[in-house]
Amino acid sequence: MTSSVRSADRTLAIFEAFEQAQGSLTLGELAEMCDTPLSTCHSLVQTLLKRGYLYSIGKRKALYPTGRLLKLARNVATHDPFISRVAHVLEALADQTGETITLGKRQGDSVLYVDAIDGTQAIRYAAHPGEYRPLHATALGKALLSEMQTDEFQEWLSKQRLEKISVNTIVSKVKLAAEIEEGRERGYFIASGEIVDDLTSVAVPLRRSMEPLALSITGPTQRIQPLLKDLAKHLLATKQQIEVLEER
């Protein structure tokens, strides 16, 4: 790993440490949590202090992030050209279904959540932009895999070790390929209990002029399963709306 990449990784680890701690941390605590030499952590912290991303608190000189990173992230997200165009469509889908809506893209062998809108139900799936999930065990992932050319998909599959995450995770390459083909014919993709036992998701791919995305509805299995076909209709209608917007 190059020094520049290592510095970036360690800087991000600092913010992740604060998320984990849910409170202020001293320099020593930060260095320990980030598994970073104290001198290196000190240099990174000094840079973040000077740029206004951290501030020190009290006699312990404990540290905590300012609101600058949050403000920056919000401004970036607000001006994402694609998200800005489709935000009202995704919010309408969330209102119609009451369930959590997630937009994802392929990142290597994982799905990266690009955007997420929480459902309105008291018991719901909580998704967060920036989270990763495995391609083979999610409806989003299956939808994204379905957009690959046959030979490309077979090459990808031949190199994979399909990890068993729950009792329902598909680990057979033959079964996964068959499930993706069934999804293509059906027009939507399902993952039920493949990561979390009582969670079901239904997804569709979004064809774009650039890289493909996928859109899903996720919630507790007992609520989603009886409504699967209706939820799929909502998804397919939303897919059509988004693809029309993309053509403009």
Secondary structure, 3 states (H helix, E strand, C coil): CCHHHHHHHHHHHHHHHHHHHCCCECHHHHHHHHCCCHHHHHHHHHHHHHCCCEEEECCCCEEEECCHHHHHHHHHHHCCHHHHHHHHHHHHHHHHHCCEEEEEEEECCEEEEEEEECCCCCCCCCCCCCCEEEHHHCHHHHHHHCCCCHHHHHHHHHCCCCCCCCCCCCCCHHHHHHHHHHHHHHCCEEEECCCCCCEEEEEEEECCCCCCEEEEEEEEHHHHHHHHHHHHHHHHHHHHHHHHHHHC
